[in-house]
Amino acid sequence: MFRTGHWYHFITAGFFLLFGGFLLIFNPEFKGINAGIFGTVLILWGLFRGLNGYLLLRRKKREESQ
């Protein structure tokens, strides 16, 4: 099974947050896709990825201290 680390989650969270912010700020025209809603979903997904990365980092530090 492919295991991802906390850096993977932080990098992808940053990508989703930046791209979602871009969609909210510039609001480009897509055929049939509301850029505001899509940007909001991407930002929420980026926050979720960042939280997962933080929890993985916290678990790793806790395991190393034991």
ABEGO torsion letter per residue (X at the ends): XBBBBAAAAAAAAAAAAAAAAAAAAAGBBBBGBBAAAAAAAAAAAAAAAAAAAAAAAAAAAAAAAX
